[in-house]
């Protein structure tokens, strides 16, 4: 099942156990409502959440806050919360905010891995 709203698309996978939230454009206050609804308006919760940031053009403090709200909402630990498709610039921002302690952060592409 795939749903899309205001630059945020969701996909349920892994036999219904995982929810992927794909962000297109900047993860900022403009995306707050769509991002929040992507996980909170569901009939159930999932064992894993993945935020696909491969099409994300930037993130500001409200975007970082949205990721923290997702973490609080799910009550899950680092291993069940994946931020994927992160560009080097996005990874740097997440690193400055110490998000690698709260989320599993995946690199942008296999070629980007060192």
Buried (B, 14 or more C-beta within 10 A) or exposed (E): EEEEBBBBBBBBEEEEEBBBBBBBBBBBEBBBEBBBBBBEEEEEEBEBBBBBBBEBBBBBEBBBEBBBBBBEEBEBEBEBBBBBBBBEEBBEBBEEBEBEEBBBBBBBEEEEEE
